[in-house]
């Protein structure tokens, strides 16, 4: 594939689809997002937005866009890793704390509370989806995005 644009569009579409799944789990399955879940949503939204913008810029900008999106995916993977650590250590919780309060006052949380408002607890155990917890699925997707985006960012031009 000579162009990075289809790859950036595919990553953007996958990120947006994952946000759609998060909305379904929240509103359809009544799984309330915790503060760390909301931060991961911001990371998926950042990956999608960066990939969409750079997919429509000149071809020479694709590598920079892939690099920026990689940074957003790395941040999301870091949050997902911390979330998994909290789930593995039940005595620790991110529960109702200043993080939740500050997250819920961000303008995007006020404009789109259906997507970015934190109402749950990080230690809440929901049924696994195909054998993995929600933070594990987030980690899988962030790692896949990192691999794909790093390949785009460091691919040699033809």
Backbone as numpy.savetxt, mean C-alpha at the origin, in Angstrom:
# Nx Ny Nz CAx CAy CAz Cx Cy Cz
9.93 -6.33 -23.75 9.09 -5.17 -23.75 9.99 -3.93 -23.75
9.88 -3.10 -24.76 10.75 -1.94 -24.90 10.31 -0.77 -24.05
9.07 -0.70 -23.68 8.56 0.46 -22.96 8.22 0.09 -21.52
8.49 1.04 -20.65 8.17 0.85 -19.23 6.74 1.26 -18.93
6.12 1.97 -19.84 4.78 2.49 -19.58 3.75 1.41 -19.27
3.70 0.30 -20.01 2.72 -0.75 -19.66 2.96 -1.34 -18.27
4.23 -1.44 -17.87 4.55 -1.98 -16.55 4.06 -1.00 -15.48
4.33 0.28 -15.67 3.87 1.28 -14.70 2.35 1.29 -14.62
1.69 1.18 -15.75 0.22 1.13 -15.74 -0.29 -0.12 -15.03
0.36 -1.25 -15.25 -0.06 -2.49 -14.60 0.11 -2.40 -13.08
1.21 -1.81 -12.63 1.42 -1.65 -11.19 0.37 -0.70 -10.61
0.08 0.38 -11.35 -0.94 1.33 -10.88 -2.31 0.66 -10.77
-2.67 -0.11 -11.78 -3.97 -0.80 -11.76 -4.03 -1.81 -10.63
-2.94 -2.55 -10.41 -2.91 -3.52 -9.31 -3.04 -2.80 -7.96
-2.36 -1.67 -7.80 -2.46 -0.92 -6.54 -3.88 -0.42 -6.32
-4.50 0.09 -7.37 -5.88 0.57 -7.24 -6.83 -0.60 -6.95
-6.57 -1.75 -7.56 -7.40 -2.93 -7.28 -7.25 -3.36 -5.82
-6.04 -3.28 -5.29 -5.84 -3.63 -3.88 -6.56 -2.66 -2.95
-6.60 -1.38 -3.32 -7.39 -0.42 -2.54 -8.87 -0.78 -2.62
-9.32 -1.26 -3.78 -10.71 -1.72 -3.92 -10.99 -2.91 -3.03
-10.05 -3.84 -2.95 -10.20 -4.99 -2.06 -10.28 -4.53 -0.61
-9.44 -3.56 -0.25 -9.47 -3.02 1.11 -10.83 -2.41 1.43
-11.40 -1.69 0.47 -12.73 -1.11 0.67 -13.79 -2.19 0.83
-13.68 -3.25 0.03 -14.63 -4.35 0.15 -14.53 -5.01 1.53
-13.29 -5.27 1.97 -13.11 -5.90 3.28 -13.65 -5.00 4.39
-13.46 -3.69 4.25 -13.92 -2.77 5.27 -15.43 -2.63 5.28
-16.01 -2.38 4.12 -17.44 -2.08 4.07 -18.31 -3.31 3.81
-17.79 -4.28 3.08 -18.56 -5.48 2.78 -18.43 -6.56 3.84
-17.23 -6.68 4.41 -16.96 -7.73 5.39 -16.81 -7.17 6.82
-16.98 -5.88 6.97 -16.93 -5.20 8.28 -15.59 -5.42 9.01
-14.50 -5.36 8.27 -13.15 -5.45 8.85 -12.60 -4.03 8.95
-12.64 -3.46 10.15 -12.23 -2.07 10.34 -10.71 -1.94 10.26
-10.20 -0.94 9.51 -8.75 -0.78 9.37 -8.13 -0.13 10.60
-6.96 -0.60 10.97 -6.20 -0.01 12.07 -5.31 1.10 11.49
-4.63 1.85 12.33 -3.75 2.91 11.81 -2.68 2.39 10.84
-2.10 1.24 11.11 -1.08 0.70 10.21 -1.68 0.27 8.88
-2.91 -0.23 8.90 -3.61 -0.57 7.65 -3.81 0.68 6.81
-4.19 1.77 7.45 -4.43 3.02 6.74 -3.13 3.55 6.14
-2.04 3.45 6.88 -0.75 3.90 6.33 -0.37 3.05 5.12
-0.66 1.75 5.16 -0.39 0.89 4.01 -1.27 1.30 2.82
-2.50 1.72 3.10 -3.37 2.21 2.04 -2.77 3.45 1.39
-2.23 4.35 2.21 -1.56 5.54 1.66 -0.40 5.12 0.76
0.35 4.11 1.17 1.48 3.65 0.37 1.00 3.07 -0.97
-0.07 2.26 -0.94 -0.61 1.73 -2.20 -1.11 2.87 -3.09
-1.77 3.86 -2.48 -2.26 5.01 -3.26 -1.09 5.80 -3.85
-0.01 5.96 -3.08 1.17 6.67 -3.58 1.80 5.92 -4.75
1.92 4.61 -4.62 2.47 3.80 -5.72 1.60 3.98 -6.97
0.29 3.89 -6.81 -0.61 4.03 -7.96 -0.50 5.41 -8.59
-0.52 6.44 -7.78 -0.47 7.81 -8.30 0.85 8.09 -9.01
1.96 7.70 -8.42 3.27 7.92 -9.04 3.37 7.16 -10.36
2.93 5.90 -10.36 3.01 5.11 -11.60 2.11 5.68 -12.69
0.92 6.13 -12.32 0.03 6.74 -13.32 0.62 8.01 -13.91
1.14 8.86 -13.06 1.72 10.13 -13.55 2.88 9.85 -14.49
3.80 9.00 -14.08 5.00 8.77 -14.88 4.72 7.91 -16.11
3.63 7.18 -16.12 3.28 6.41 -17.32 2.88 7.33 -18.46
2.40 8.52 -18.13 1.96 9.45 -19.16 2.96 10.57 -19.43
4.10 10.53 -18.77 5.17 11.48 -19.05 6.07 10.89 -20.13
6.98 11.69 -20.67 7.90 11.15 -21.69 8.64 9.91 -21.21
9.02 9.11 -22.16 9.63 7.81 -21.88 10.86 7.92 -20.97
11.61 8.99 -21.11 12.83 9.15 -20.31 12.53 9.31 -18.82
11.31 9.69 -18.47 10.95 9.88 -17.06 10.53 8.58 -16.38
10.33 7.52 -17.14 9.84 6.26 -16.57 10.74 5.71 -15.48
12.05 5.79 -15.68 12.97 5.26 -14.68 12.87 6.03 -13.37
12.77 7.35 -13.47 12.62 8.16 -12.25 11.31 7.82 -11.55
10.25 7.65 -12.32 8.95 7.29 -11.74 9.00 5.94 -11.06
9.67 4.99 -11.70 9.79 3.66 -11.10 10.60 3.75 -9.80
11.62 4.60 -9.79 12.41 4.78 -8.57 11.59 5.38 -7.45
10.79 6.42 -7.75 9.94 7.03 -6.73 8.88 6.05 -6.23
8.28 5.31 -7.15 7.27 4.32 -6.75 7.90 3.22 -5.91
9.15 2.87 -6.21 9.86 1.88 -5.40 10.02 2.38 -3.96
10.33 3.67 -3.81 10.46 4.24 -2.46 9.13 4.16 -1.71
8.02 4.44 -2.39 6.70 4.33 -1.75 6.40 2.89 -1.37
6.76 1.95 -2.25 6.52 0.53 -1.96 7.42 0.06 -0.81
8.64 0.56 -0.75 9.53 0.21 0.37 8.96 0.72 1.69
8.42 1.93 1.67 7.79 2.46 2.88 6.60 1.60 3.29
5.79 1.21 2.32 4.65 0.34 2.61 5.09 -1.01 3.15
6.16 -1.56 2.59 6.67 -2.85 3.07 7.19 -2.71 4.49
7.80 -1.58 4.80 8.28 -1.35 6.16 7.13 -1.31 7.16
6.05 -0.63 6.78 4.88 -0.56 7.66 4.24 -1.94 7.79
4.15 -2.67 6.67 3.58 -4.02 6.73 4.44 -4.93 7.61
5.75 -4.79 7.53 6.64 -5.58 8.38 6.44 -5.25 9.85
6.29 -3.97 10.16 6.03 -3.57 11.55 4.68 -4.12 12.01
3.69 -4.09 11.12 2.36 -4.63 11.43 2.46 -6.12 11.72
3.22 -6.84 10.93 3.41 -8.27 11.17 4.13 -8.52 12.50
5.08 -7.66 12.84 5.77 -7.79 14.11 4.80 -7.60 15.28
3.92 -6.62 15.15 2.91 -6.39 16.19 1.99 -7.60 16.31
1.57 -8.17 15.17 0.70 -9.35 15.20 1.41 -10.54 15.84
2.74 -10.63 15.67 3.51 -11.74 16.25 3.77 -11.54 17.74
3.61 -10.33 18.22 3.82 -10.00 19.64 2.54 -9.43 20.22
1.61 -10.29 20.64 0.28 -9.84 21.05 0.26 -8.89 22.24
1.34 -8.81 22.99 1.34 -7.90 24.14 1.54 -6.45 23.70
1.91 -6.25 22.44 2.13 -4.91 21.91 0.94 -4.55 21.02
0.50 -3.33 21.10 -0.61 -2.90 20.27 -0.38 -1.49 19.79
-0.90 -1.19 18.60 -0.87 0.19 18.12 -2.23 0.82 18.36
-3.16 0.08 18.94 -4.53 0.48 19.25 -4.90 1.94 19.18
-5.77 2.37 20.07 -6.20 3.75 20.12 -5.04 4.55 20.69
-4.34 5.23 19.85 -3.17 5.97 20.29 -3.05 7.26 19.49
-2.04 8.05 19.75 -1.88 9.31 19.01 -1.75 9.11 17.51
-1.21 7.95 17.08 -1.10 7.68 15.65 -2.47 7.68 14.99
-3.44 7.01 15.63 -4.78 6.97 15.06 -5.40 8.37 15.04
-5.24 9.09 16.14 -5.82 10.43 16.22 -5.23 11.34 15.17
-3.91 11.30 15.00 -3.29 12.17 14.00 -3.62 11.73 12.58
-3.70 10.43 12.33 -4.07 9.94 11.00 -5.47 10.40 10.61
-6.38 10.40 11.56 -7.76 10.76 11.27 -7.97 12.25 11.10
-6.94 13.07 11.36 -7.07 14.51 11.14 -6.40 14.96 9.84
-5.73 14.06 9.14 -5.12 14.40 7.84 -6.25 14.75 6.87
-6.06 15.76 6.03 -7.14 16.16 5.11 -7.72 15.03 4.26
-6.88 14.10 3.82 -7.43 13.00 3.02 -8.35 12.11 3.84
-8.08 11.97 5.14 -8.96 11.18 6.01 -10.29 11.89 6.21
-10.26 13.21 6.22 -11.51 13.97 6.36 -12.30 14.00 5.05
-11.59 14.07 3.93 -12.27 14.09 2.63 -12.78 12.72 2.22
-12.01 11.67 2.56 -12.36 10.31 2.17 -12.29 9.37 3.37
-13.17 9.58 4.37 -13.09 8.72 5.56 -13.39 7.26 5.25
-14.13 7.00 4.18 -14.43 5.62 3.80 -13.18 4.84 3.42
-12.09 5.56 3.09 -10.86 4.90 2.67 -9.71 5.10 3.66
-9.62 6.28 4.28 -8.44 6.61 5.06 -8.70 6.88 6.54
-9.84 6.47 7.09 -10.09 6.67 8.51 -9.78 5.38 9.27
-8.94 5.50 10.30 -8.56 4.34 11.10 -9.55 4.15 12.24
-10.16 2.97 12.32 -11.13 2.66 13.37 -10.84 1.36 14.10
-9.91 0.56 13.60 -9.69 -0.77 14.18 -8.45 -0.85 15.02
-8.20 -2.05 15.52 -7.01 -2.34 16.32 -6.07 -3.22 15.52
-4.78 -2.97 15.64 -3.79 -3.72 14.87 -3.74 -5.20 15.25
-4.12 -5.51 16.47 -4.03 -6.90 16.93 -5.30 -7.71 16.66
-6.31 -7.10 16.05 -7.54 -7.82 15.75 -7.23 -8.95 14.77
-7.67 -10.14 15.11 -7.44 -11.29 14.23 -8.67 -11.51 13.35
-8.47 -11.29 12.07 -9.52 -11.61 11.09 -9.15 -12.94 10.44
-10.14 -13.59 9.87 -9.90 -14.88 9.21 -8.91 -14.68 8.06
-7.97 -15.62 7.91 -7.01 -15.49 6.81 -7.69 -15.57 5.45
-7.09 -14.93 4.48 -7.58 -14.96 3.11 -6.57 -15.80 2.32
-7.01 -16.94 1.84 -6.15 -17.89 1.15 -4.89 -18.21 1.98
-5.08 -18.32 3.29 -4.00 -18.73 4.18 -3.12 -17.62 4.73
-3.31 -16.39 4.25 -2.48 -15.29 4.72 -3.33 -14.20 5.37
-2.74 -13.53 6.36 -3.43 -12.40 6.99 -3.35 -11.18 6.06
-4.11 -10.16 6.36 -4.11 -8.95 5.53 -2.73 -8.30 5.48
-2.01 -8.13 6.63 -0.68 -7.55 6.52 0.31 -8.43 5.74
0.12 -9.75 5.79 0.97 -10.63 4.99 0.72 -10.42 3.51
-0.55 -10.28 3.13 -0.87 -10.00 1.73 -0.29 -8.66 1.30
-0.38 -7.67 2.17 0.21 -6.36 1.85 1.71 -6.51 1.60
2.37 -7.24 2.46 3.82 -7.44 2.30 4.13 -8.14 0.98
3.37 -9.17 0.64 3.58 -9.88 -0.62 3.47 -8.90 -1.79
2.42 -8.09 -1.81 2.22 -7.16 -2.92 3.28 -6.07 -2.95
3.66 -5.54 -1.79 4.71 -4.53 -1.78 6.03 -5.10 -2.31
6.36 -6.33 -1.91 7.60 -6.95 -2.39 7.53 -7.18 -3.90
6.39 -7.65 -4.40 6.25 -7.81 -5.85 6.43 -6.49 -6.58
5.80 -5.43 -6.05 5.93 -4.11 -6.67 7.39 -3.65 -6.65
8.07 -3.88 -5.53 9.48 -3.47 -5.43 10.32 -4.18 -6.48
10.13 -5.48 -6.64 10.89 -6.25 -7.63 10.65 -5.72 -9.03
9.38 -5.54 -9.38 9.04 -5.07 -10.73 9.56 -3.65 -10.97
9.36 -2.78 -9.99 9.75 -1.38 -10.17 11.27 -1.20 -10.18
11.99 -1.99 -9.40 13.46 -1.93 -9.44 13.96 -2.38 -10.80
13.34 -3.40 -11.36 13.74 -3.86 -12.70 13.51 -2.76 -13.73
12.39 -2.04 -13.61 12.12 -0.94 -14.55 13.14 0.18 -14.33
13.40 0.53 -13.08 14.29 1.64 -12.77 15.72 1.39 -13.23
16.17 0.14 -13.17 17.57 -0.14 -13.50 17.76 -0.90 -14.81
16.71 -1.00 -15.60 16.83 -1.66 -16.90 17.63 -0.78 -17.85
18.44 -1.43 -18.61 19.22 -0.70 -19.63 18.33 -0.33 -20.79
18.50 0.86 -21.30 17.71 1.30 -22.46 18.16 0.55 -23.69
17.16 0.27 -24.55 17.46 -0.52 -25.75 18.14 0.32 -26.81
